[in-house]
């Protein structure tokens, strides 16, 4: 499926999230797009992506009911397509820290 979001993802460093009662606004400073994250659960999921080997693992660890996962997978794919999320560089993610 195009825009598949099961691999390692992270919030783009060019994106700022502004908390809102409905979730958050995401502003991309590079492409100047504004995106809406329409639930606090989606915001928490997006923030946790860098802590997991992939989007599927982040979703499984999120506490979100499995029946709702398809909607969250679509949301992640949309955020990836709009460059709010980006594929995480495996070399950078696995590099040793000093």
C-alpha positions in Angstrom: 0.0 0.0 0.0 1.4 3.4 -0.9 2.4 5.5 2.1 2.7 2.4 4.3 3.6 3.5 7.8 4.8 0.2 9.4 8.5 0.9 9.2 10.6 3.1 11.5 9.2 6.6 11.6 9.8 9.8 13.5 8.4 13.3 13.7 10.2 15.5 11.2 12.6 17.9 12.9 11.1 20.6 10.7 7.7 20.1 12.4 6.4 21.9 15.5 3.4 20.5 17.4 1.2 22.9 19.2 -1.1 21.2 21.7 -4.8 21.8 21.3 -7.9 20.5 23.2 -8.7 18.3 20.2 -5.1 17.0 19.8 -2.5 19.2 18.1 -1.7 21.4 15.2 1.4 20.4 13.3 3.3 23.1 11.4 6.0 22.1 8.9 8.5 24.9 8.6 9.9 23.5 5.3 6.7 23.2 3.2 4.7 25.6 5.3 1.8 23.1 5.7 -0.5 23.0 8.6 -1.9 19.6 9.7 -4.4 18.6 12.3 -3.8 15.7 14.7 -7.4 15.2 15.7 -7.0 13.2 18.9 -4.7 13.2 22.0 -4.1 9.5 21.3 -2.7 10.3 17.9 -0.4 13.0 19.3 0.9 10.6 21.9 1.4 7.9 19.2 3.3 10.4 17.0 5.5 11.5 19.9 6.3 7.9 20.7 7.3 6.7 17.2 11.1 7.4 17.7 11.1 5.1 20.7 9.9 2.0 18.8 11.5 -0.1 15.9 8.4 0.6 13.8 5.0 2.2 13.6 3.3 -1.2 14.2 5.2 -1.6 17.5 4.4 2.0 18.6 0.8 1.3 17.9 0.8 -2.0 19.8 2.4 -0.2 22.8 0.1 2.8 22.7 -2.9 1.3 24.6 -5.2 2.2 21.7 -7.9 -0.5 21.2 -7.0 -2.7 18.3 -10.3 -2.1 16.6 -9.2 1.5 16.2 -5.8 0.7 14.7 -6.9 1.0 11.0 -7.9 4.6 11.5 -4.6 5.4 13.2 -2.6 3.6 10.5 -4.4 5.8 7.9 -3.6 8.9 10.0 0.1 7.9 10.2 0.2 7.3 6.4 -1.4 10.7 5.8 1.1 12.4 8.1 4.0 10.6 6.3 2.6 11.8 2.9 2.4 15.4 4.2 6.0 15.2 5.6 4.9 15.7 9.2 6.5 12.3 9.7 9.6 10.9 8.0 11.2 7.5 7.7 13.8 7.2 10.4 17.3 6.7 9.2 18.3 3.2 10.5 22.0 4.1 10.6 21.4 7.1 12.7 18.9 5.3 15.0 21.4 2.4 15.6 24.5 4.5 16.0 26.2 4.2 19.3 26.1 7.2 21.7 29.2 8.5 23.3 
